[in-house]
Amino acid sequence: MFSRLPKRLPAPILAARRPFSSTTTRNSDSLFVHRDTPYNNPKIAFEFDAENMKRAKEIMTHYPPQYKKAAVIPLLDLGQRQNKGWTSISVMNCVAKLLEMPPMRVYEVATFYTMFNREPIGQNFVQVCTTTPCMLRGSTEILNTCLEHAGGIKAGQTSKDGKFTVVEVECQGACSNAPMIVVGDDFYEDLTPATTKKVLEAFSKGQKPKPGPQSGRLTSENSASLTNLTGKVSPIYEKQVTR
């Protein structure tokens, strides 16, 4: 049966074949390829300071000695924090040396996870969620407010005064409090353009506004107040719970 099939399809059939993807291919190696620059090259020394070295060694004790390379992510994060929020090639080399790993293995991790910033960032790293739940509640306006406050920059850029880097990110797990942003390690939720501007103005002045919902909600409770479990608890259920 199969021997009767032509070894080569006719030209008209080949021409009519649809590709698996119709999206234009774009070459982008910005996340994976390192090119030495005056501010990011192996000649720039980096070592953990005394406090972070102590912390790094403590982290390594969480893993068996033969698997200490499993500490690569928390150590890269520690190095990034010491290095003013970004992971340089020297940070990666330091972690590789400490964990006795081939540097390439560390590079693979640092270039795979977007949590590691490969370029210097501003004093305040603003991550704006624009995934569907946030988008449906106005994240586009929140993103535009952040970009305008930072001097009219584009997403992914740093303001001229170095105070803000604004990036657009995927879901950060606070969908019930959409729209939201993350500044540093803190979540600012239930935002409007006005409250977003208020939060950013505080950071501009060197202050740290209170994290969490900016709408008056305590956490993620219903904005219309309680709508269930408002009546008297059934005696039968109460007995089951207190057994």
Secondary structure, DSSP 8 states (H G I E B T S, - for coil): -GGGS-SS--HHHHHH---S--S------TTT----BTTBSTTS-----HHHHHHHHHHHTTS-GGGGGGGHHHHHHHHHHHTTT---HHHHHHHHHHHT--HHHHHHHHHH-TTS-SS---SEEEEEE-SHHHHHTTHHHHHHHHHHHTTS--TT-B-TTSSEEEEEES--S-GGG-S-EEETTEEEES--HHHHHHHHHHHHTT-----EESSS-SSS--TT---SS-S---HHHHHHHH-
